[in-house]
Amino acid sequence: MISLAEKINYLERYLTQSNKNYADSFKEDIVLFIDNFTDKNKLLLFLNKLNSEKEIEEWVENLCSKIVLKFDSEDEQINDFIYDYIQFG
């Protein structure tokens, strides 16, 4: 099992990889929202529920997909959308 610090490092690396498609372009928004990739950032505690790099990748892909399918820029802010996903899944 990987430590929280390793999960945080992996998440940051994964989010900063080059974009392969439209959904990947929202990774930058996630990076800007999280801002501080350290174990002191309470936003990152959701990583305790994830057990592997693959689960982290799936979490990011699911969030990006939800942004593409459900985010309405006229009615909500991207930061609110990301926060809700982190808190409630």
C-alpha positions in Angstrom: 0.0 0.0 0.0 1.3 3.4 -0.8 1.5 6.2 1.7 -0.5 9.4 1.6 2.5 11.4 0.6 3.1 9.0 -2.4 -0.5 9.3 -3.4 -0.3 13.1 -3.3 2.9 13.1 -5.4 1.3 10.7 -7.9 -1.9 12.7 -8.1 0.1 15.9 -8.9 2.3 14.1 -11.5 -0.8 12.6 -13.1 -2.7 15.9 -13.2 0.2 17.7 -14.8 0.8 15.2 -17.7 0.1 16.5 -21.1 -3.5 16.5 -22.3 -4.6 13.7 -24.6 -8.2 14.8 -25.1 -10.8 17.5 -24.2 -11.6 15.9 -20.8 -7.9 16.0 -19.9 -7.9 19.8 -20.3 -9.8 20.0 -17.0 -6.9 18.5 -15.1 -5.4 22.0 -15.0 -8.5 23.3 -13.3 -8.2 20.6 -10.7 -4.5 21.5 -10.1 -5.4 25.2 -9.7 -8.2 24.3 -7.3 -6.1 21.9 -5.1 -3.1 24.4 -5.3 -1.1 22.9 -2.4 -0.1 19.3 -3.0 1.1 18.5 0.6 -0.3 16.3 3.3 -1.3 19.4 5.2 -4.0 20.1 2.6 -7.3 18.7 3.9 -8.7 18.6 0.4 -6.4 15.7 -0.3 -7.7 13.5 2.5 -10.0 11.8 -0.1 -6.8 10.0 -1.2 -7.0 7.9 2.0 -10.0 6.1 0.3 -7.9 5.2 -2.7 -5.4 2.3 -2.6 -3.4 2.4 -5.8 -2.1 4.6 -8.6 -4.8 3.0 -10.8 -7.6 4.1 -8.4 -6.1 7.7 -8.4 -6.1 7.7 -12.2 -9.7 6.4 -12.3 -10.8 9.1 -9.8 -9.3 11.8 -12.0 -10.8 10.4 -15.1 -14.2 10.2 -13.5 -14.1 13.8 -12.3 -13.0 15.0 -15.7 -15.8 13.0 -17.4 -18.3 14.4 -15.0 -17.1 17.9 -15.7 -17.6 17.3 -19.5 -21.0 15.8 -19.0 -22.5 17.8 -16.2 -20.7 21.0 -15.6 -22.8 24.1 -16.6 -20.5 27.1 -16.7 -23.6 29.4 -16.8 -25.0 28.2 -13.4 -21.9 27.2 -11.4 -18.2 27.7 -10.9 -15.7 25.1 -11.8 -14.2 25.3 -8.3 -17.5 24.5 -6.7 -18.0 21.6 -9.0 -14.6 20.1 -8.2 -15.1 20.7 -4.4 -18.4 18.9 -4.5 -16.9 15.9 -6.2 -14.0 15.8 -3.7 -16.4 15.9 -0.8 -19.3 13.8 -2.1 -17.9 11.8 -5.0 
